């Protein structure tokens, strides 16, 4: 795909409408995680330092088209001001923003109130898109995490102004292109998590694109059961046996090698310090629960990494929230990180549980790229067109 970046934008003297994702977690009126604000700061600083008049907009929570005091972006303006080390003005409405944006000086920053306070935002109402466009000369999107939504501030206004990708959006798109756009082969996908049913569209897209598909987590139980293995009391989805068998058949047809567990770690219940054992997949006790990959499966995966050149990862391989059932996931994470740092592998990961896992393993900063985009990342893995991204193409 082709999109403009800040390298093509002369921002001096221009009013720049910047779509960010400032939807940060808040508890008792305090922001508990500044990550999303921190990640957009480089784009804001660059535009401001180049003399742009930066007008930042974002959604926050789900106010359903009306003002909800607990979902105001005013506290975020204060946090943004501290992180940027420069003044951030705040506009409580689009009406106020019209006058404030017109009076901005070069380098100044203005934050708009929650775009979802307006019922037209989520409807992608052209009238709201026009009002947003009237505030600025150019549009910059730095919110890949909202790119799967065709809203007025993500898609509508991008069709009305010269549109550019911010540095965070650029990094995300370039990383994703290295995986499914123009990857180095062999290309592997590691997909885990709980349910096959929620990931069938993703698996269907990946099986036609990757050379190796590794299946783990509770969703692998369904594939094992669909092949005739007894999985005890493990989580599984009998309703998707047919879909699982169809996917495996299609993989064989297109030459995609699917790797399922050979052995698994089982226990009577999911709890710390519970007695556990490793068994072959055809020898799971009737009263046991599969909670992680077994040592033979882990060793096999670590050996596979030596052949991979690109990999994408979504979903843990076991019940990683409770040690020691995080062992397989952490072992793979560290091996992938080592291969990445050695220059042998391009590694991209994403999804809430995957992000959490990599942080727990202490290797998130050693992957090529870790996406925090959530739903947008998953829809991209499904092969969907993301409206906010499509609007940047030229």
N, C-alpha and C positions, 0 to 999 in steps of 0.2 A: 504494500500500500504506500501511497505518497501523501505526506502531510508536511505542513510548514512548521518549523520550530522557532524558538526565540532567536536563533542565528539569522533568520530572515526578517526579523522585526526590528525596525528602528523606532524605539518606544519614546524617544524624547519628545515631550510636549503633547503626547497622545494620551487620551483617556483609554485605559485598558480595563475591560471587564474580565475579571479572572474568576472562573468557576473552580472552587476548591471543594474538598470534602472536609468540613470541620465538625462532622457529626461524632463528637468525642463522648466517651462515657462520663456521666456525672452522677455523683452520689452526695446527697445532703447539700446540694448547691455547689459542690466542688468538683473540678475536673480531676478524674482519677488516672487518666492516661493521656499524655500530651502528644503521642506519636503522630497522629494525623496532622496536627498543627505544625509540628516540627518538620514534617516531610514536605509541606508546601512552602515553608519559609524561604528556601533557596530561590524559588521562582519569584516570590514577592520581592526579595532583596534585589535580584538581578534587574527586574523591571524598574524598581524604584531607583536603584543606583544609575540606571541608564536614562533617568529623567522621565520615566513614565508616570502617569497619574493613575494609580492602581485602585480599582474598585472591585473589592472581593465579594463574591456571593456564595452562599452555600445553603443546603437544607440542614435541619437539625431535628431528629426524631420524627414523629408522625402526628403533627398537630391537626391534621385533617382539614386544612383550609381555613383555619381561624387562629387568632393569637392565643397561645398558651404560655403564660408567664414562665413556667418551668422549662420551656423549650426556646427561650430567647437566646440569641447569639451575643447579647451584650457581655456576659461573663467571658465568652471566647475572645471578644475584642480586647479585653484586659490581658488575657493570657498571650494573645498574639503580639500585643504591644511589648510585653516583657521579653518574649523570645526574639522579636525582631530588633529590639533596642531602639525603637523609634516610635513616634506617635501614630496611633491608629484612631481615626475618627469613626463615628458610628451613626448610621442612618436608620431610624426606627421604622421607616416606611419608604415605599417607592416614590411617593410624593416628595418626601424630604430629600431623598437621594437625588432627585432632579436638580434641586438648587445646590446641594452640597457637591455633586460631581462637577457642576459647571464652575465652581469656585476653587477647585483643587489646584494647587501649585505643582510644578514638576517635582516628582519624588514623593509626593504625599500619598497616604494610604487611607482608604475609606472601606469600612465593612458594612454591608447591607444586612438588614434583619432577615431572619429565617425565610427563605423563599417559599417554604410550604405553608406559611401563614396565609398565602394567597391561594384560593381554590383553583386558580387557573394554572398554577405551576405543574401539577401532576397530570393535568389534562392537555398539556402542551398547547395551551391556548395561544393562538397567533397574536392576540392583543397584548398579552403579557410579554411575549417575545419581543414585540415592537417596543414596548416601554423599556425593557432592559436594553435593547439595542440603542435606544435614544440616549442612554447614559454615556455611551462610549464611542470610540472611533474604531477599535479593534476588539476581538474576543480571543481569550486564551483559556483553554481547558486544561486544568491540572488535576482533574478528578476522574481517573479511570474507574475508580470504585463506583461511580454513579453513571458510567457510560452505557450501562445496559438499560437505562431508563430514558425513554423519549419524553423528556420534560422540557418546559419552556427555557430553563436555564442551562440545559445540557445539549439539546438538539435544536430547538426552535430558534434561539438567538444565534446559534452558530451558522444558520443559513442566511442570516441577515447582515453579518459583519465579516470582514476578513478574519479568518479563523486560524489559530495557531495552537500547537501542543506545547504545554508548559514542560519544564524539565522532568517532573515526576511522571507525567503522561508519556513523554518521550522515552524515558527509561523503561517504562512498562511495555510500551509497544515494541521497542527494539528487542527487549528480552523475549517477549512472546514470539516475535518473528524468528528468533534463533531456534525456537522449539518446533513450531508447527508451520512456519512460513518457509524458511530456508535452512533447515537443520543439517548439522553434520551427522552422518550415519556411522554406525548403528544408533538409532533413536529408540529410547526406552521410556515407557510411562509406568510409574508405580502408583496404583490406585488402591486405596484402602477405605476404611470407614465402615459404617454399620449396615447400610441397606443397598442392595442391588437396585431396587425399584427406583431410588432417587438418582441413580447414576447410569441408568441404561442409555439415555441420550449421549452422555459423555463417552461411555464405553463403545457405543456404536460408531461415534465419530473417530475415536482414537484407533480402533482396530484396523481401520483402513489407511491410517497414516503412520503408525509406528512399527518398528521392526520387532520390538519385544514389549509385551504387556504383562506386568507383574500384578497379581491380584492378592490382596491381603485384607486384614481386618475381618470383622464379622461377615462382611459381604462374601468373602471367599468360602464361608461355610455353605452358602447356597449353591455355589458351583460344585463344591465337593459332594454335597448331597444329591445334586442333579446327576452326578456321575455314578451314583449308587453307594456312596460312602455313608455310613451311619455317623451322625455328628452329635449324638447324645442329647443333652439339653441345651445345646448351643443356640444362639440366635440364628435364625435362618428364615427364608421366605419361600415356602413351597409353591406359592402362586407364580413365582418367577422361574421355576425350573425350566420350563419350555424356552423362555427368553435366554436363560443362561446357556442351554444346549445350542440354541440357534447362534448365539454369539461365538461360541467355541467352534462351531462348524464354519461360520463365516471367516473366522481367523485362519483356519486351515486353508480355506479357499484362496485368501489373499496373501498368504505367506507371513502372517503375523504369529510369532511364537508366544504362546500364553504360558506363564509360569504360575502354577498354583502351589500351595504348601505341600511338602512331602511328609513333614512331621509337624506336630503342634504341641504346645504346652497346655495342659488341661488341669482343672481344679474343680472342686465341688461347688464353689461359689466365688464370686468376684470380691475379694477382700485382701488386704495386706497380710503377709505372713501366713497365708493359708497353705496347707500341704499341696504340692503340685508335682506333676511329672510330665516328661516328654514322651509322646507316643506317635506311632505312624498314623497317617490319616485314615487307614482302614482298620484301626484298632482303638477307636475312641470309646471309652466306657459309656454305658447307657446312662449313667447318672452324672456324667462329667460335662463341663462347659469348656469349649475352646476359647482361650484367652490371649494367645500369642503364637507366633511362629516358633517351631522347634529349632534346636541347634543345627541340624542338618540343612534345614531350609535356609537358615541365616547364612551358613557357610557357603551354600550354593549361590546366594545373592551377592555376597561379597566377592566371589569369584567372577560373577557376571560383570561387575562394574568395570573390570579391567578391559572388557571389550566395548563398552559403551562410549560414545562420543558426546551424546546429548541425552539429557533425561529431564522429565517433568514429573513432579510428585504432588499428589493430592490425597490425603487421608492416611492415618496411621495404620501400622500393620497389626497392632494388638490393642488391648485395653490400656493405653499408655498413661491414663490418668492415675492408675494405681500400680506403683512398682511392686513386684519385679516384672509386671506384664508390659513394661515399656522397653524391655531389653532388645528385642528385635528392631524396633523402630529406631532406637538410639544407636544401635550398632550400624544400621544402614546409613543413618544421618551422618555419623562420623566418617564412615568410609567414603561417602559421596563428597563430603567436605574436603577430605584429604585429596581425593582425585581431582577435585575442582582447583584446589590451591596448587596442585602439581602441574596444572595446565593441561590435564588429560581429558577433562570433562566439562561441558557446559551444563550447569544445573539450575533449574528454575522450579520453585515450589510455591504453593499457595493454598489458601483455605484456612479457616480459623483454627481447626485442630492441628493442622500441619504447622502453621506458624507457631502455635504454642509448643508443639513437640520440639521444633528446631531451637526455640529459645531455651527450653529446658535442657536440651542436649548441649547448649552453648555453642552452636555452630551456625546460627542464622546468618552471621556476618561473613561466613566462609563459603556460602553458596554464591553462584553467579548472580542470582536475583531471587528475592523472596517477596511475593506479591501480598499486599494486605487488602486487596480489592474485594475479597469475599465473593458475592454473587456474580459480579462482572467477570472475575477470573474463571468461575465455574461455567458460566455461559460461553465464554471463549473456548474452553475445553470441549464444550458440546458442539462447537462449530457454528454458533449463531452469529449473525451480524449484530454488532453493538451500535445502536443509533448514535450515541455520542461520539464514537470513533468514526463511523461512516460520514458524519457531518464535517469532519476535519479533512477528509480526503479531497484531493483536487486532481 
